[in-house]
């Protein structure tokens, strides 16, 4: 792609769990400044792909390179350049946001005073400075999600993995986070974004990769996917490519049962 080296390079990635093929010979190259919408039905292999790249899952076949280096070579220094927001994360409830974020920053080698000051400034941007020294156990889901987002960005990563990052956020915060991602990409960062909220993926991604039954079945911008498939929303394209066309039928039957007296 224009002679640039890919940030992520995956070749023939195959993963087998207890006799079940989760990933089937995936090939994928991702470049800087791209926001990749990585979508697919539950069980399609999205989380497995991400966890392999994060070094959390082993036993795969194929080649996975991040920043030009094979992640299986034992050198984990590449992880310092990665930020990650998992779909479900266990925060240390007994810690305050100040303690938790300082701890995370120190893990990445940032001076404790420097990271504490930076974390407070980022908390202020989300209007959370008044609870910076409160225990996380008292936080709402949206507050926790904001702390997770801050923790993933404290060390200024080059590659960001986000799994349902907008979960629990109010409408204004969603707008802010979407703009943050756009500005990070404009500055050369790469965002690997996984979500089931199709309209958000459609709006923020400049490239969409659709996984179904462990295989990539579509890869391109939203406009490119729309030209290749039936005109419509990303949700309609998603349903077409994954073969799911029973949503209306199921909804009708569900409502009919609800209305029974």
C-alpha positions as CSV (number, residue, x, y, z in Angstrom):
1,X,0.0,0.0,0.0
2,X,1.9,3.0,-1.3
3,X,5.2,1.4,-0.3
4,X,4.3,1.8,3.4
5,X,5.1,-1.0,5.9
6,X,2.0,-2.4,7.6
7,X,1.5,-1.9,11.3
8,X,-0.3,-5.3,11.5
9,X,0.5,-8.1,9.1
10,X,-1.3,-11.4,9.4
11,X,-0.7,-14.3,7.0
12,X,-2.6,-17.6,7.0
13,X,-3.7,-17.2,10.6
14,X,-5.5,-20.4,11.7
15,X,-6.7,-21.2,15.2
16,X,-8.3,-24.5,16.4
17,X,-10.0,-24.8,19.8
18,X,-10.8,-28.3,20.9
19,X,-11.3,-29.5,17.4
20,X,-13.3,-26.4,16.3
21,X,-11.8,-24.1,13.6
22,X,-12.1,-20.6,15.1
23,X,-10.0,-18.9,12.5
24,X,-9.5,-20.2,8.9
25,X,-6.4,-18.9,7.2
26,X,-6.9,-15.2,7.7
27,X,-4.8,-12.7,5.7
28,X,-4.9,-9.1,6.8
29,X,-2.6,-6.0,6.5
30,X,-3.4,-2.8,8.5
31,X,-1.6,0.5,8.0
32,X,-1.1,3.6,10.1
33,X,-3.9,6.2,10.3
34,X,-6.5,3.5,9.6
35,X,-9.6,3.0,11.8
36,X,-10.5,-0.6,11.2
37,X,-14.0,-1.7,12.0
38,X,-13.6,-5.4,12.8
39,X,-17.1,-6.9,12.9
40,X,-18.8,-10.2,12.8
41,X,-21.4,-12.3,14.6
42,X,-20.7,-13.8,18.1
43,X,-18.3,-16.7,17.7
44,X,-16.9,-15.4,14.4
45,X,-13.3,-15.2,15.8
46,X,-13.0,-11.4,16.4
47,X,-11.9,-11.6,20.0
48,X,-9.6,-14.5,19.3
49,X,-7.8,-12.5,16.5
50,X,-7.3,-9.6,18.9
51,X,-6.1,-11.7,21.8
52,X,-3.6,-13.4,19.6
53,X,-2.2,-10.0,18.5
54,X,-2.0,-9.0,22.2
55,X,0.0,-12.1,23.0
56,X,-2.8,-13.4,25.3
57,X,-3.5,-16.5,23.2
58,X,-1.0,-19.0,21.8
59,X,-1.2,-22.2,19.8
60,X,-2.1,-20.5,16.5
61,X,-0.8,-21.4,13.1
62,X,0.4,-18.7,10.6
63,X,2.4,-15.5,11.0
64,X,1.4,-12.4,13.0
65,X,3.6,-9.3,12.8
66,X,3.1,-6.1,14.7
67,X,5.3,-3.1,13.8
68,X,7.2,-5.4,11.4
69,X,8.2,-7.9,14.1
70,X,6.9,-11.5,14.5
71,X,5.1,-11.6,17.9
72,X,6.1,-15.2,18.5
73,X,9.9,-14.4,18.8
74,X,9.7,-13.9,22.5
75,X,10.3,-10.2,22.5
76,X,7.2,-8.5,24.1
77,X,8.5,-4.9,23.9
78,X,6.0,-4.3,21.1
79,X,3.3,-4.3,23.9
80,X,4.5,-0.9,25.1
81,X,3.2,0.6,21.8
82,X,-0.3,-0.9,22.3
83,X,-3.4,0.3,24.1
84,X,-6.3,-2.1,24.8
85,X,-9.9,-1.7,26.1
86,X,-11.5,-5.2,26.5
87,X,-15.2,-5.7,26.2
88,X,-15.3,-6.8,29.9
89,X,-12.6,-5.6,32.2
90,X,-12.0,-6.2,35.8
91,X,-11.0,-3.0,37.5
92,X,-9.5,-2.9,41.0
93,X,-12.6,-1.7,42.8
94,X,-10.7,-1.0,46.0
95,X,-8.4,1.5,44.3
96,X,-9.2,5.1,43.4
97,X,-8.9,6.2,39.8
98,X,-5.8,8.1,40.9
99,X,-4.2,5.0,42.3
100,X,-5.3,2.7,39.4
101,X,-4.2,5.1,36.6
102,X,-0.9,5.8,38.3
103,X,-0.3,2.1,38.6
104,X,-1.0,1.5,34.9
105,X,1.2,4.4,33.9
106,X,4.1,3.1,36.0
107,X,3.7,-0.4,34.3
108,X,4.5,1.4,31.0
109,X,7.5,3.1,32.6
110,X,6.1,6.6,33.1
111,X,7.2,8.5,36.2
112,X,4.6,8.3,39.0
113,X,4.2,12.1,39.4
114,X,4.1,12.7,35.7
115,X,1.4,10.0,35.1
116,X,-0.7,11.2,38.1
117,X,-0.7,14.7,36.7
118,X,-1.5,13.5,33.1
119,X,-4.3,11.2,34.4
120,X,-5.9,14.0,36.3
121,X,-5.9,16.3,33.3
122,X,-7.5,13.5,31.2
123,X,-10.1,12.8,33.9
124,X,-11.0,16.5,33.8
125,X,-11.6,16.3,30.1
126,X,-14.3,13.7,30.9
127,X,-15.6,15.9,33.8
128,X,-14.5,13.2,36.4
129,X,-11.9,15.2,38.4
130,X,-14.3,15.4,41.4
131,X,-14.1,11.6,41.7
132,X,-10.4,11.2,40.9
133,X,-9.7,10.2,44.5
134,X,-12.9,8.1,45.0
135,X,-12.9,4.3,45.0
136,X,-13.7,2.7,41.6
137,X,-16.4,0.6,43.4
138,X,-18.5,3.7,43.6
139,X,-18.4,4.4,39.8
140,X,-21.1,3.9,37.3
141,X,-20.6,1.8,34.2
142,X,-20.0,4.9,32.1
143,X,-17.4,6.2,34.6
144,X,-15.6,2.9,34.6
145,X,-15.5,2.9,30.8
146,X,-14.0,6.4,30.7
147,X,-11.2,5.3,33.2
148,X,-10.5,2.3,30.9
149,X,-10.2,4.5,27.9
150,X,-7.9,6.8,29.7
151,X,-5.8,3.9,30.9
152,X,-5.4,2.6,27.4
153,X,-4.1,6.0,26.1
154,X,-1.9,7.1,29.0
155,X,1.3,5.9,27.3
156,X,0.5,7.4,23.9
157,X,0.3,4.1,22.1
158,X,0.7,3.7,18.3
159,X,-1.9,0.9,18.0
160,X,-5.2,0.9,19.9
161,X,-7.4,-2.2,20.2
162,X,-11.0,-1.3,21.3
163,X,-13.7,-3.9,22.0
164,X,-17.1,-2.2,22.5
165,X,-15.4,1.0,23.9
166,X,-18.6,3.1,23.9
167,X,-20.5,0.7,26.3
168,X,-22.2,2.6,29.0
169,X,-21.3,6.1,27.7
170,X,-23.8,8.9,27.4
171,X,-24.5,10.6,24.0
172,X,-22.1,13.5,24.6
173,X,-19.3,11.2,25.7
174,X,-19.8,9.1,22.6
175,X,-19.4,12.1,20.4
176,X,-16.2,13.1,22.3
177,X,-14.7,9.6,22.0
178,X,-15.5,9.3,18.3
179,X,-13.7,12.6,17.7
180,X,-10.8,11.5,19.8
181,X,-10.4,8.4,17.6
182,X,-10.6,10.5,14.5
183,X,-7.9,12.9,15.7
184,X,-5.6,10.0,16.8
185,X,-5.9,8.5,13.4
186,X,-5.2,11.8,11.7
187,X,-1.9,11.9,13.8
188,X,-0.9,8.5,12.5
189,X,-2.3,6.2,15.1
190,X,-3.9,3.0,14.1
191,X,-7.3,1.9,15.7
192,X,-8.6,-1.6,15.6
193,X,-12.3,-1.2,16.6
194,X,-14.7,-4.0,17.3
195,X,-18.4,-3.4,18.0
196,X,-21.9,-4.8,17.4
197,X,-23.2,-1.2,17.0
198,X,-23.2,-1.1,13.2
199,X,-24.1,2.6,12.8
200,X,-21.1,3.6,14.9
201,X,-18.8,1.3,13.0
202,X,-20.1,2.7,9.7
203,X,-19.5,6.3,10.8
204,X,-16.1,6.1,12.4
205,X,-14.3,3.4,10.3
206,X,-12.4,4.2,7.2
207,X,-12.1,0.5,6.6
208,X,-14.4,-2.3,7.6
209,X,-13.4,-6.0,7.9
210,X,-16.2,-8.5,8.3
211,X,-15.4,-11.9,9.8
212,X,-17.9,-14.8,9.5
213,X,-17.2,-18.3,10.7
214,X,-13.5,-17.6,11.0
215,X,-13.1,-16.2,7.6
216,X,-12.9,-12.6,6.2
217,X,-15.9,-12.2,3.9
218,X,-15.6,-8.5,3.3
219,X,-12.8,-5.9,3.5
220,X,-13.1,-2.3,2.3
221,X,-14.6,1.1,3.0
222,X,-18.3,1.4,3.7
223,X,-18.8,2.8,0.2
224,X,-16.9,-0.1,-1.3
225,X,-18.9,-2.6,0.6
226,X,-22.1,-1.0,-0.4
227,X,-21.2,-1.1,-4.1
228,X,-20.3,-4.8,-3.8
229,X,-23.5,-5.7,-2.1
230,X,-27.1,-4.7,-1.8
231,X,-27.5,-1.0,-1.3
232,X,-28.2,-0.2,2.3
233,X,-26.9,0.3,5.8
234,X,-23.9,-1.6,7.2
235,X,-26.3,-3.6,9.3
236,X,-28.1,-4.7,6.1
237,X,-24.8,-5.6,4.4
238,X,-23.8,-7.4,7.6
239,X,-27.0,-9.5,7.6
240,X,-26.6,-10.2,3.8
241,X,-23.0,-11.4,4.1
242,X,-23.5,-13.5,7.3
243,X,-26.7,-15.0,6.0
244,X,-28.9,-13.8,8.9
245,X,-32.3,-12.8,7.4
246,X,-34.7,-14.0,10.1
247,X,-34.6,-10.9,12.4
248,X,-38.1,-9.7,11.3
249,X,-39.6,-13.1,11.5
250,X,-38.2,-13.7,15.0
251,X,-39.3,-10.2,16.2
252,X,-42.8,-10.7,14.9
253,X,-43.1,-14.0,16.7
254,X,-41.6,-12.5,19.9
255,X,-44.1,-9.6,19.9
256,X,-47.0,-12.0,19.1
257,X,-46.1,-14.0,22.3
258,X,-45.8,-10.8,24.3
259,X,-49.3,-9.8,23.2
260,X,-50.9,-13.1,24.2
261,X,-53.3,-12.8,27.1
